[in-house]
């Protein structure tokens, strides 16, 4: 291919990245929070916290923070009471 054929493709790809910048940043932020929640669950596991280390719990903990931890503990308590 010649340089003339690559130029529109490169400009088109850059245009798409500019248009999707905000959604991509939001997705990266969500992935970072998910990873943080996963690390927090892994750290709290040896301390006697019996929550499972899985993707859903990590996402809830990462997005909601400490209130999310309370929510997960209350749901676990309510399900054990059944």
Secondary structure, DSSP 8 states (H G I E B T S, - for coil): --HHHHHHHHHHHHHHHHHTHHHHHHHHHHHHHHHHHHHHHHHHHTTT-----SHHHHHHHHHHTHHHHHHHHHHHHHHHH-
